[in-house]
């Protein structure tokens, strides 16, 4: 296998699995609380093509790579959820929001457990498999933390919205139209000014989460995984 294909496939497969299962989990949880919108639109699916956003999943990450951006950012097509159908509404919104990041943490735990395959084969014997597992650990921890940023339309914003009511809730909801712009500016502008906000908001929490996953699955430290 050519080196470029070896490396690219070991990124693409963990990313596709992480994003696809993250989005499908939102729809699955919404159905548990009474909203069947995602099911009716075919979005509770393991087919990644149903979740790809042409701009967010393909064009934007490619542009950031070409521009050598310090932050690689992308997103999938959000699973449609009619929050008015959820019963009870607040708990439903909270659980739907947490289903995505929770799935990423679960995938990280599974990847950590699969590293114990080294008892029967070494990373040198199956380098592609182990590289996928290492990257799955990192990608899923980063995605879980990123999506919990408390800004709409990210999952963390939905969590906050589920805890608010009245005027505070309406004011917070109005910020959703600017949410992605706020996130992009927050991640891309500070490094130009000499301050890496992404490292503080995403990098350090993701490293902490990776440490917990590695410990829970009986592996080494996160530092060993990141090497």
C-alpha positions in Angstrom: 0.0 0.0 0.0 1.4 3.4 -0.9 2.4 5.6 2.1 -0.1 8.3 1.3 -2.9 5.8 1.0 -1.8 4.1 4.2 -1.8 7.4 6.1 -5.0 8.8 4.5 -7.1 5.7 5.1 -6.0 5.6 8.8 -7.6 9.1 9.1 -10.6 8.7 6.9 -12.0 5.5 8.5 -11.9 6.7 12.1 -13.4 10.1 11.1 -16.2 8.6 9.1 -17.1 6.1 11.8 -17.0 8.8 14.5 -19.1 11.3 12.6 -21.6 8.8 11.2 -22.3 7.1 14.6 -22.4 10.5 16.3 -25.1 11.8 14.1 -27.1 8.5 14.0 -27.1 8.5 17.8 -28.9 11.9 17.9 -31.7 10.5 15.8 -31.8 7.2 17.7 -32.1 9.0 21.0 -34.7 11.5 19.6 -36.8 8.5 18.6 -36.6 7.1 22.2 -38.2 10.4 23.4 -41.0 10.5 20.8 -39.6 12.3 17.7 -39.5 10.2 14.6 -38.3 12.9 12.2 -34.8 11.4 11.8 -36.2 8.0 11.1 -38.7 9.3 8.5 -35.8 11.1 6.7 -33.5 8.0 6.8 -31.0 9.6 9.0 -30.8 6.8 11.7 -28.3 5.1 9.4 -24.8 3.7 9.4 -24.4 4.9 5.8 -22.0 7.9 6.0 -23.3 9.3 2.7 -26.5 10.2 4.5 -24.6 12.4 7.0 -22.1 14.1 4.8 -22.4 17.9 4.4 -20.7 18.9 1.1 -19.3 22.1 2.5 -18.7 21.2 6.2 -17.4 17.6 5.6 -15.4 18.1 2.4 -14.8 21.6 1.2 -14.1 23.4 4.5 -11.5 20.8 5.9 -9.8 20.7 2.4 -9.6 24.5 2.4 -8.1 24.6 5.9 -5.6 22.0 4.9 -4.6 23.9 1.8 -4.3 27.1 3.8 -2.2 25.2 6.4 -4.5 26.4 9.1 -3.4 25.6 12.7 -7.0 24.3 13.3 -8.7 21.5 11.2 -12.4 22.0 11.5 -15.4 20.3 9.8 -18.9 19.1 10.5 -21.5 16.7 9.3 -25.1 17.4 8.2 -27.1 17.8 11.5 -29.7 15.1 12.1 -33.2 16.8 12.0 -34.9 16.8 15.4 -38.3 18.4 16.1 -37.7 19.3 19.8 -41.4 20.0 20.2 -42.1 16.3 19.8 -39.8 15.3 22.6 -41.5 14.1 25.9 -40.5 15.2 28.4 -39.1 18.2 26.4 -36.2 19.3 28.6 -34.9 15.8 29.4 -35.4 14.8 25.8 -33.3 17.7 24.5 -30.6 17.0 27.0 -30.4 13.3 26.2 -30.5 13.9 22.4 -27.7 16.5 22.7 -25.6 14.2 24.9 -26.1 11.1 22.7 -23.6 12.3 20.1 -20.6 13.1 22.4 -21.5 10.1 24.5 -21.2 7.9 21.4 -17.8 9.4 20.7 -16.7 8.5 24.2 -18.0 5.0 23.8 -16.1 4.6 20.5 -12.9 5.8 22.2 -13.4 3.2 25.0 -14.0 0.5 22.4 -10.8 1.6 20.6 -8.9 1.5 23.8 -10.1 -2.0 24.6 -9.2 -3.2 21.1 -5.6 -2.0 21.7 -5.3 -5.2 23.9 -5.1 -7.1 20.6 -1.4 -6.5 21.1 -1.5 -9.6 23.3 -1.9 -11.7 20.1 -0.3 -9.4 17.5 2.1 -6.5 17.8 1.6 -3.0 16.3 4.6 -3.9 14.1 2.7 -6.9 12.7 -0.5 -4.9 12.0 0.6 -1.3 11.8 -2.5 -0.1 9.8 -4.9 -1.6 12.3 -3.2 -0.1 15.4 -2.8 3.3 13.7 -6.6 3.3 13.1 -7.2 2.5 16.7 -4.8 5.2 18.0 -6.3 7.8 15.7 -9.9 6.6 16.7 -9.0 7.3 20.3 -7.8 10.8 19.6 -10.5 11.7 17.0 -13.4 10.6 19.2 -12.0 12.4 22.3 -11.5 15.6 20.3 -15.0 15.3 18.8 -16.7 14.7 22.1 -15.0 17.8 23.7 -15.5 20.0 20.6 -19.2 19.2 20.4 -19.7 20.0 24.1 -18.6 23.7 23.6 -21.7 25.5 25.0 -22.6 27.4 21.8 -25.6 26.6 19.6 -25.9 24.7 17.3 -23.2 22.4 18.9 -24.4 19.8 21.4 -23.1 21.7 24.3 -25.4 24.6 23.3 -28.3 22.2 23.3 -27.4 21.1 26.8 -27.4 24.7 28.0 -30.7 25.4 26.2 -32.3 22.4 27.9 -31.4 24.0 31.3 -32.8 27.4 30.5 -36.3 28.7 30.3 -38.3 31.9 29.5 -36.4 35.0 28.3 -33.0 33.5 28.9 -33.8 30.5 26.7 -35.2 32.8 23.9 -32.1 35.0 24.0 -29.8 32.1 23.9 -31.7 30.5 21.1 -31.3 33.6 19.0 -27.5 33.2 19.0 -27.8 29.9 17.0 -27.7 31.7 13.6 -24.3 33.1 14.5 -23.0 30.0 16.3 -20.8 28.5 13.6 -19.3 31.9 12.8 -18.5 32.5 16.5 -16.8 29.0 16.7 -14.8 29.6 13.5 -13.6 33.0 14.6 -12.8 31.7 18.1 -10.6 29.0 16.7 -9.0 30.7 13.7 -8.4 34.3 14.9 -6.7 34.0 18.3 -3.7 32.0 16.8 -3.1 34.9 14.5 -2.8 37.1 17.6 -0.4 34.7 19.4 -3.0 32.9 21.6 -4.0 29.4 20.9 -7.6 29.3 22.2 -8.3 25.9 20.6 -5.5 24.4 22.8 -7.2 25.6 26.0 -10.8 25.0 24.9 -10.3 21.7 23.1 -6.7 20.4 23.3 -6.3 20.2 27.0 -9.8 18.9 27.8 -9.4 16.3 25.0 -6.0 15.2 26.4 -7.6 14.8 29.9 -10.5 12.8 28.4 -8.0 10.6 26.5 -6.1 10.0 29.8 -9.3 8.8 31.5 -10.1 6.5 28.6 -6.7 5.0 28.5 -6.8 4.5 32.3 -10.3 2.9 32.1 -9.3 0.5 29.4 -6.0 -0.5 31.1 -3.6 1.1 28.6 -0.7 3.4 29.0 -0.8 7.2 29.3 -2.2 9.5 26.7 1.3 10.7 26.1 2.2 7.2 24.8 -0.8 7.2 22.5 0.0 10.7 21.0 3.5 9.6 20.1 
